[in-house]
Every structure is written in structure tokens, then in C-alpha cells.
Amino acid sequence: MVQAKTAKASPLTEEQRIFFQENGYVLIKKGCSDDLINAFNGHIYDVRNQDPMPQWAACDATKKYTLRLFNPHKHDSFSRQMMKLPLVRDGLAQLMGQKAVCVQSMYFYKEPGSPGQASHQDYYYIKNDPMTMIAAWIALEEKVDEENGCLWVMPGTHKLGLLSHGAVRNHDEHEPWTEETEGVDTTKQIPVIMEKGDILFFHELLIHSSNRNRSKDRWRRSYVCHYIREDANVTFREDLREKYPLD
Ligand SMILES: O=C(O)CCC(=O)C(=O)O
């Protein structure tokens, strides 16, 4: 009997792997179906529409994380399933050379007017040993562009090592509670324009950021999960120690 395959075991081409190594990121077009994304967005909407809203899905506009649900995969099976997309699981295994496990997830809804996140390297926030972390950022809108606050990346900066981070400089664009890379000309960042279902893999040392959503009526929902190699561990961050397998 032939077992049904849910995805190609090696979804990334050689060119895509080389592009990731050279640039610190790679964009995979249409890695997730519109139907699945619509169902996921509808599910999160329904969860947040409950009365009372479950604690994990609640966001307080006066606190951190107002733009995002933090670690929904720890509470919600749909979010966990989205964290395990076969293309992501197999793509990460190609990039890491071994199986990946998930340590963090964030569902961003970033409604019009919401600030973005200043330029940073993810490793600054999530130390892991050995350093193996890669993010997978999935676009949950028809279009994610400069107007509604897309991600910006600075190609090749994953080769710079960990940079110092300090206070956020531009409060018009960025959430003030985060920290921002110092000593690098971040105007060299380029926008990553994405369509629904596109998946961006990026390295933990890649400088990236996003700006305020300046559209009138377009949200910028996205789901981003952070993964490490299965034999690696998150250090320091007690809240992100648990490793979620992707099988
Ligand atoms: O999506 C964003 O606006 C920022 C996400 C980000 O910087 C990250 O996940 O590390």
C-alpha cells in the first residue's frame, strides 16, 4: 500500500536553499491554501468573539502584545495545526538539516492605524543553543504591502552576528516597548510584498521590521512561528522552553 503524502518531503528547491543561505530569508509563494487561511482567520475571530473571551485570546490595548495573540499554539488546536503545516515542517528540516520544533507563535491582526515593530534580530529576544532558530511568517491577507505594514528585511545581515539593540527611535512607526538594532543603516531594508498563503522563512539574525499600518481599512493579519532544531534549546526565556513537535 502506498501511504498518502501530505507534502513533498523536500519542498524547497536548491535555488531557494542557496538564496536563504546567502540572504537570510526566502519567500515561498502560495505555501498555504486560501481555504485554510479563511478558516483560520474565521476561527480566531470566533474565539475572540466569545463572551467571555478566553484569557489567552484577550488583548489589552494598554499593554504589550496588543497587536498580536501571543503563543496561541499553547492553547488552541487550530493554531497548533497551523504551526505544523507540512510545507513548513519539511522546509525547515531542509534548512536546519534536522527536524524542527516550535517554541513561539504569534497571530498578528494589526488593524489599520496599528504600529509596527522596529528593526531587530529575533535572536536578541530568543536566545537558543545551538543557534538554529528560523521564523515562518504566513500572510493571512489578500495583499500585505507597504501600506498595511508588511515586513521589511535587510538581505545578508544574518551574517553580521548579534548587534546591539537600544531604545526605539521612531514612535510614529513602531511600538515603543520593543528594542531596535543600533549601528547599522536600516534604511537599506526592502519590503517583502506578500499575497495570501505566501510564507517567508527568515534567519534569527536577519534584521527585519515592519511599519505602521497606514491603510484606511485593510488589516494585516499574519501568523508567525519561531522554530529551533529539535536538539537545540531556548535559554533564559522560561516562557518559551517548551518544544512543540511538528509531526
Ligand atoms: O510582523 C511584524 O510586524 C513583526 C514580526 C516580527 O518582527 C517577528 O516575528 O520577529
The ligand as an SDF file (V2000), in Angstrom:
LIG
                    3D

 10  9  0  0  0  0  0  0  0  0999 V2000
    5.0300   41.0350   11.6940 O   0  0  0  0  0  0  0  0  0  0  0  0
    5.5410   42.0010   12.2290 C   0  0  0  0  0  0  0  0  0  0  0  0
    5.0680   43.1220   12.1300 O   0  0  0  0  0  0  0  0  0  0  0  0
    6.7820   41.8220   13.0480 C   0  0  0  0  0  0  0  0  0  0  0  0
    7.1100   40.3760   13.2260 C   0  0  0  0  0  0  0  0  0  0  0  0
    8.4760   40.1430   13.7080 C   0  0  0  0  0  0  0  0  0  0  0  0
    9.2880   41.0170   13.7150 O   0  0  0  0  0  0  0  0  0  0  0  0
    8.8670   38.8350   14.1740 C   0  0  0  0  0  0  0  0  0  0  0  0
    8.0470   37.9240   14.1800 O   0  0  0  0  0  0  0  0  0  0  0  0
   10.0240   38.6690   14.5780 O   0  0  0  0  0  0  0  0  0  0  0  0
  1  2  2  0
  2  3  1  0
  2  4  1  0
  4  5  1  0
  5  6  1  0
  6  7  2  0
  6  8  1  0
  8  9  2  0
  8 10  1  0
M  END
$$$$
